[in-house]
Amino acid sequence: MAVTMRVSEQTREQINGLADELGAKSADETIRRLIDEHWWNAAIAETRRYFTENPSDEDAELDELNAWTDADPSDT
């Protein structure tokens, strides 16, 4: 279901410009990509904040990540 959203002409032009840049097929796709990017940026910022406040947790997380990436797939 499509709905109308009021934006200024300048905002509409910016969205259309971003659509071209991103190769998006519509304003909807452009906005969804921007929302996704915002979500990921917020998640990364929160993760960095957490590990800044809890550095020992970061070491444990990196150890676990290394164990997974160094694992031999034939062991499964």
C-alpha positions, 0 to 999 in steps of 0.5 A: 500500500502506497501513501503520500508523504509531504516533503519539501521540493528540496528534500524530494530532489535530494532523495532523487539524487541519492536514488541515482547515486545508490542505483535505487529504483524508487524514493521508497527504496532510497529511504529504506536504504537510508534507514537501514544505514542509520540502524547499522551506524547506531548499532556500531556506535553502541557496540563501540561505546559498550566495548569502551566501557567494558574492554575485557568483554571486547577481548573475549569477543575477539577471542571467540570471533578468532576461534570461529574464523580459524575453525576448520570447516571439515570439523563440522 
